[in-house]
Amino acid sequence: MDPLAFIEDYFSVHENGMKTLTIWLRNQVMLQEALEQAGATPYERTNTRKAYRNRYKNRSLKTRYSEIILKKPQFLELPFEIQSLDAMPGWGRL
């Protein structure tokens, strides 16, 4: 199936399609940043690990579509810093 046709079909059928896509994308970006900041993947034992993740905190964010709830990773040893979303205009702050 053509990816563009799939996306177009999804948004035409689901009224909350853009909201769902926005939540998924932002959560994935934060997850990748958490992996980079921790210095290791989950359950990986390495000397380069800087922190361990122990949970997520729900955070609300107002977007042009509506208010959404995101899962912000939490570390035991240091604060999690969102870098890429802060750099994108119109993406707001958590």
QUIZILIN-V920754 format. One record per residue. N is the residue number from 0. SS is DSSP state (helix for helix, strand for strand, loop for the rest). OMEGA is omega as a letter, one per 30 degrees, with the letter a starting at -180 (999 if undefined). Layout:
BEGIN
n=N ss=SS omega=OMEGA
n=N ss=SS omega=OMEGA
END
This chain:
BEGIN
n=0 ss=loop omega=l
n=1 ss=loop omega=a
n=2 ss=helix omega=l
n=3 ss=helix omega=l
n=4 ss=helix omega=l
n=5 ss=helix omega=a
n=6 ss=helix omega=l
n=7 ss=helix omega=l
n=8 ss=helix omega=a
n=9 ss=helix omega=a
n=10 ss=helix omega=l
n=11 ss=helix omega=a
n=12 ss=helix omega=a
n=13 ss=loop omega=a
n=14 ss=loop omega=l
n=15 ss=loop omega=a
n=16 ss=helix omega=a
n=17 ss=helix omega=l
n=18 ss=helix omega=l
n=19 ss=helix omega=l
n=20 ss=helix omega=l
n=21 ss=helix omega=l
n=22 ss=helix omega=a
n=23 ss=helix omega=a
n=24 ss=helix omega=a
n=25 ss=helix omega=l
n=26 ss=helix omega=l
n=27 ss=helix omega=l
n=28 ss=helix omega=l
n=29 ss=helix omega=l
n=30 ss=helix omega=l
n=31 ss=helix omega=l
n=32 ss=helix omega=l
n=33 ss=helix omega=l
n=34 ss=helix omega=l
n=35 ss=helix omega=a
n=36 ss=helix omega=l
n=37 ss=helix omega=a
n=38 ss=loop omega=l
n=39 ss=loop omega=l
n=40 ss=loop omega=l
n=41 ss=loop omega=l
n=42 ss=loop omega=l
n=43 ss=loop omega=l
n=44 ss=loop omega=a
n=45 ss=loop omega=l
n=46 ss=loop omega=a
n=47 ss=loop omega=a
n=48 ss=loop omega=l
n=49 ss=loop omega=a
n=50 ss=loop omega=l
n=51 ss=loop omega=l
n=52 ss=strand omega=l
n=53 ss=strand omega=a
n=54 ss=strand omega=l
n=55 ss=strand omega=l
n=56 ss=strand omega=l
n=57 ss=strand omega=l
n=58 ss=strand omega=l
n=59 ss=strand omega=a
n=60 ss=strand omega=l
n=61 ss=strand omega=l
n=62 ss=loop omega=l
n=63 ss=loop omega=a
n=64 ss=loop omega=l
n=65 ss=loop omega=l
n=66 ss=strand omega=a
n=67 ss=strand omega=l
n=68 ss=strand omega=a
n=69 ss=strand omega=l
n=70 ss=strand omega=a
n=71 ss=strand omega=l
n=72 ss=strand omega=l
n=73 ss=strand omega=l
n=74 ss=strand omega=l
n=75 ss=loop omega=a
n=76 ss=loop omega=a
n=77 ss=loop omega=l
n=78 ss=loop omega=l
n=79 ss=loop omega=a
n=80 ss=loop omega=l
n=81 ss=loop omega=a
n=82 ss=loop omega=a
n=83 ss=helix omega=a
n=84 ss=helix omega=l
n=85 ss=helix omega=a
n=86 ss=helix omega=a
n=87 ss=loop omega=l
n=88 ss=loop omega=l
n=89 ss=loop omega=a
n=90 ss=loop omega=l
n=91 ss=loop omega=l
n=92 ss=loop omega=l
n=93 ss=loop omega=999
END
